[in-house]
Amino acid sequence: MKHSTDRILTTHTGSLPRPDDLVELMYAREEGQAAPGLDDRVRSAVIEVVERQLGAGIDVIDDGEVSKPSYATYVKDRLTGFNGEENRASSGWLTYYRDEFPEWAQRMAQDPYRGRRKAPACDGPVAPGDPDAVQRDIANFRAALRGKAPTDVFMTAVSPGTIAQFLHNAYYPSEEAYLNALADAMKPEYRAIIDAGFVLQVDCPDCTGLGERIEGGKLGDFRASLERRVEVLNYALDGLPPEQLRMHLCWGNWAGPHTHDVPLRDILDLVFQARPSAISFEGANPRHEHEWAVFKDVKLPEGKAIIPGVIDSCSNYVEHPDLVAQRIVRYAELVGKENVIAGSDCGFGTFVGRITVDPRIVWVKLHALVEGARLASQELWR
């Protein structure tokens, strides 16, 4: 993984806006209908998204996750054991906030993308079911990179703990057994991405509880659960080089109150025990921007780097490059400029069809990210 040796590098979290025609084809497949030309459209969409990232000036790029219906639930099509009923009774963060903000929760629940998203429960043994799927992603990305020279490239994959949160267990005798099975099943995908020469980003919003209400005495229980999830993640990543691994934390990529998010300070020590050498996290939205100050007290462990979000992924506001630069400089002054890569809070296409930030605005925000990094570099390397 490249570091910011002579300037601040830029990246993002993974998912980027998908073309409208691709969205409709992906929905058709999700709903069991014919989706003629889907594979060809995925291939061309990867080419398009690579070109747009390079055109925007992003240094560390990916395939935009354009082949996946979501960063988390895509595994239902790649692993065995996911033919159970969908759990519509529990809606994650909507459940946590429904009593406190009922009108807001009702409006959010009516978003049409939620009804079209498929998240079946685990009802049988989990194992690799379509090992060629990741190879298709790799081949598409390689083809799109032909003749291009990005600073670095990465590909995303979901963590065992996050799968367990989205695709509920209705088969294994315990959550621990389920997590272990998921770790074993995901190992080949993780290894394939590394063997392809890409940086692997493991998406780990389960490490923050995905918006779960974590208050008072529950913090101790949550930390114990997080410690176990980190152990499982490290097991799944065993043997892979830490310098080719990064992990992403977020508190749920949704525009809402977030008043019960667990503070970064309360989990950072355990997160640093994870194998990846770089940690991506939210640092631009109104609920978490202040947490840059955590690094006044928390020393960055040797060999670790951070990828703070310096542009928000839930707002159509376009950050001023001066603000982006200020955010970058604050982190760089605390942990060292070579240990900072500028990123986004989360993805811009987390679930297919779900549009929080207008696609045109996404690319303007990414331009602001690049310009802000340029300004910060001028200040840090003067």
LOLUMTOR-477504 format. One record per residue (C-alpha): x, y, z; residue in one letter. Coordinates in steps of 0.5 Angstrom, whole numbers, padded with zeros to 4 digits, always signed. Each point is the difference from the previous one (the first is absolute). Layout:
REM residues N
XYZA/...
***
This chain:
REM residues 382
+0000+0000+0000M/+0003+0007-0002K/+0001+0005+0005H/+0000+0008+0000S/+0007+0000-0001T/+0001+0007-0004D/-0008+0002+0000R/-0006-0002+0003I/-0003-0005-0004L/-0008-0001-0001T/-0005-0006+0000T/-0007-0001+0002H/-0004-0006+0003T/-0002-0004-0006G/-0007+0001-0003S/-0001+0005-0005L/-0006+0002-0004P/-0003-0006-0005R/-0003+0002-0006P/-0007+0000-0001D/-0001-0005-0005D/+0005-0005+0005L/-0004+0002+0006V/-0006-0003-0004E/+0003-0006-0002L/+0003-0002+0007M/-0007+0001+0003Y/-0003-0005-0005A/+0005-0005+0002R/-0001+0001+0007E/-0008-0001-0001E/+0001-0006-0004G/-0001+0003-0007Q/+0004+0000-0006A/+0006+0004-0001A/+0002+0000-0007P/+0007+0003-0001G/+0001+0001+0007L/+0007-0003+0000D/+0002+0004-0006D/-0002+0007+0004R/+0003-0002+0006V/+0007+0000-0004R/-0001+0006-0004S/-0003+0004+0007A/+0007-0002+0003V/+0004+0003-0006I/-0004+0006+0001E/+0000+0001+0008V/+0008-0001-0001V/+0001+0005-0005E/-0005+0005+0004R/+0004-0001+0006Q/+0007+0001-0003L/-0003+0006-0004G/-0002+0003+0007A/+0007-0001+0002G/-0001-0005+0005I/+0006-0004+0002D/-0002-0007+0003V/-0006-0002-0004I/-0004-0006+0000D/-0006-0003-0005D/-0005+0004+0004G/-0003-0007+0002E/-0005+0001-0006V/-0001-0008-0001S/-0003+0000+0008K/-0007+0001+0002P/+0003+0002+0006S/+0007+0000+0004Y/-0003-0005+0005A/-0006-0004-0003T/+0004-0002-0007Y/+0003-0006+0004V/-0007-0003+0000K/+0001-0002-0008D/+0007-0002+0002R/+0000-0005+0006L/-0005-0005+0001T/-0005+0000+0006G/-0004+0006-0002F/-0007-0002-0002N/-0004+0002+0007G/-0005+0004+0001E/+0002+0008+0000E/-0001+0003+0007N/-0005+0006-0001R/-0001+0001+0007A/+0006+0003+0002S/+0003+0005-0004S/+0007+0002+0003G/+0001+0007+0002W/-0008+0001-0002L/-0001-0004+0006T/+0004+0003+0005Y/-0003+0007-0002Y/-0007-0001-0001R/-0002+0002+0007D/+0004+0006+0000E/-0002+0003-0006F/-0006-0004-0003P/-0002+0005-0006E/+0007+0000-0003W/+0001-0008+0001A/-0007-0001-0004Q/+0003+0005-0005R/+0006-0004-0001M/-0003-0007+0000A/-0005+0002-0006Q/+0007+0001-0004D/-0002-0005-0006P/+0007-0002+0000Y/-0001-0004+0006R/-0005-0004-0002G/+0004-0002-0006R/+0006-0002+0003R/+0001-0007+0002K/+0003-0003+0006A/-0002-0007+0001P/+0002-0004+0007A/+0005-0005+0000C/-0004-0007+0000D/+0006-0005-0001G/+0007-0001+0000P/+0004+0006-0003V/+0006-0001-0005A/+0002+0003-0006P/-0005-0001-0005G/+0002+0004-0006D/+0008+0000+0000P/+0000+0003-0007D/-0004+0006+0002A/+0006+0004+0003V/+0005-0002-0006Q/-0005+0003-0004R/+0000+0007+0004D/+0008-0001+0000I/+0000-0001-0008A/-0005+0006-0001N/+0004+0004+0004F/+0007-0002-0003R/-0003+0001-0007A/-0002+0007+0002A/+0007+0002+0003L/+0003-0002-0007R/+0004+0006-0002G/-0001+0004+0006K/+0005+0002+0006A/-0004+0001+0006P/+0004+0001+0006T/-0003-0006+0004D/-0006-0004-0001V/-0005-0004+0005F/-0006-0005+0000M/-0005+0000+0006T/-0003-0006+0003A/-0004-0001+0006V/+0002-0002+0007S/-0003-0006+0003P/-0003+0004+0006G/-0004+0004-0005T/-0003-0006-0004I/-0002-0002+0007A/-0004+0007+0001Q/-0003+0000-0007F/-0002-0008-0001L/-0002-0002+0006H/+0001-0007+0003N/-0005-0005+0000A/+0004-0006-0001Y/+0006+0000+0005Y/+0000-0002+0007P/+0003+0007+0002S/+0002+0006-0002E/+0008-0002+0001E/-0001-0006-0004A/-0004+0004-0006Y/+0006+0005+0000L/+0005-0005+0000N/-0003-0004-0006A/-0001+0007-0004L/+0008+0001+0001A/+0002-0006-0003D/-0005+0001-0006A/+0003+0007-0001M/+0007-0002+0000K/+0001-0002-0007P/-0003+0007-0002E/+0005+0004+0004Y/+0006-0004-0002R/-0002+0000-0007A/+0000+0008+0000I/+0006+0000+0003I/+0003-0005-0005D/-0002+0005-0005A/+0004+0005+0002G/-0005+0005+0003F/-0001+0003+0007V/-0006-0004+0003L/-0004+0005+0004Q/-0005-0004+0005V/-0006+0004+0001D/-0001-0001+0008C/-0006+0005+0002P/-0002-0006+0005D/+0006+0003+0004C/-0004+0006+0002T/-0007-0004+0001G/-0003+0003-0007L/-0004+0006+0004G/-0002-0005+0006E/-0001+0004+0006R/+0006-0001+0005I/-0001+0003+0006E/+0002-0001+0008G/+0001-0007+0002G/-0001-0002-0007K/+0007+0003-0002L/+0004-0006+0003G/-0004-0005-0003D/+0001+0003-0007F/+0007+0000+0001R/+0000-0007+0002A/-0004-0002-0007S/+0005+0005-0004L/+0006-0004+0003E/-0003-0006-0002R/-0001+0003-0007R/+0007+0002-0001V/+0002-0007+0002E/-0004-0003-0005V/+0002+0005-0005L/+0008-0001+0001N/-0002-0007-0001Y/-0003+0001-0006A/+0006+0004-0002L/+0005-0004+0002D/+0007-0001-0004G/-0002+0006-0004L/+0005+0006+0000P/-0003+0006+0005P/+0003+0005-0005E/-0004-0002-0006Q/-0006+0000+0005L/-0005+0006+0002R/-0007+0000+0004M/-0005+0004+0000H/-0005+0002+0006L/-0006+0004-0001C/-0006+0002+0005W/-0005-0002-0006G/+0000+0004-0006N/-0007+0003+0001W/-0002+0008+0001A/-0003-0001+0007G/+0001+0002+0007P/+0006-0004+0002H/-0001+0002+0007T/+0002-0007+0003H/+0006-0001-0004D/+0005-0003+0004V/+0006+0005+0000P/+0006-0002-0004L/+0005+0001+0007R/-0004-0006+0003D/+0002-0005-0005I/+0006+0002-0004L/+0005-0004+0005D/-0004-0006-0002L/+0000+0002-0008V/+0007+0001+0000F/+0001-0008+0002Q/-0003-0001-0007A/+0005-0003-0005R/-0001+0006-0005P/+0005+0005+0000S/-0004+0006-0002A/-0007+0002+0003I/-0005+0004-0004S/-0005+0003+0005F/-0005+0006-0001E/+0003+0007+0002G/-0005+0005-0004A/-0007-0001+0002N/-0003+0004+0006P/+0000-0005+0005R/+0007-0003-0001H/+0004+0006-0003E/+0003+0002+0007H/+0003-0007+0001E/+0006+0002-0003W/+0002+0003+0007A/+0000-0007+0002V/+0007-0001-0003F/+0003+0006+0005K/+0000-0006+0006D/+0000-0006-0004V/+0006-0002-0004K/+0000-0003-0006L/+0003-0007+0000P/+0007-0002-0004E/-0002-0002-0007G/-0007+0003+0000K/-0003+0005-0004A/-0006+0004+0000I/-0005+0002-0006I/-0005+0005+0003P/-0006+0002-0003G/+0001+0007-0002V/-0006+0001-0005I/-0007-0003+0003D/-0004-0005-0004S/-0007+0002+0002C/-0001+0007-0002S/+0000+0004-0006N/+0004+0005+0002Y/+0006+0001-0003V/+0006+0001+0005E/+0004+0006-0002H/+0008-0003-0001P/+0002+0005+0005D/-0004-0004+0005L/+0002-0006-0003V/+0008+0002+0001A/-0002+0002+0007Q/-0002-0007+0002R/+0006-0003-0003I/+0005+0004+0003V/-0003-0001+0007R/+0001-0007+0000Y/+0006+0000-0004A/+0003+0005+0006E/-0002-0005+0005L/+0002-0007-0003V/+0005+0002-0005G/-0002+0002-0008K/+0003-0007-0002E/-0005-0003+0004N/-0006+0003-0003V/-0004-0001-0007I/-0006+0004-0001A/-0006-0004-0001G/-0008+0001+0000S/-0004-0002+0006D/-0004-0006-0003C/-0002-0002-0007G/-0004+0004-0005F/-0004-0006-0003G/+0000-0005+0007T/-0007-0003-0003F/-0002+0000-0007V/-0005+0005-0002G/+0001+0003+0007R/+0002+0008-0002I/+0001+0004+0006T/+0005+0005-0004V/-0001+0001-0007D/+0004-0003-0004P/+0003+0006-0004R/+0001+0003+0007I/+0004-0006+0002V/+0005+0002-0005W/+0001+0007+0002V/+0001-0002+0007K/+0005-0005-0002L/+0004+0006-0004H/-0001+0004+0006A/+0004-0006+0004L/+0005+0001-0005V/+0001+0007+0000E/+0000+0000+0007G/+0005-0005+0001A/+0005+0004-0005R/-0001+0006+0004L/+0001-0004+0007A/+0007-0003-0004S/+0002+0007-0001Q/+0000+0002+0007E/+0002-0006+0003L/+0006-0001-0005W/+0002+0007+0000R/
***
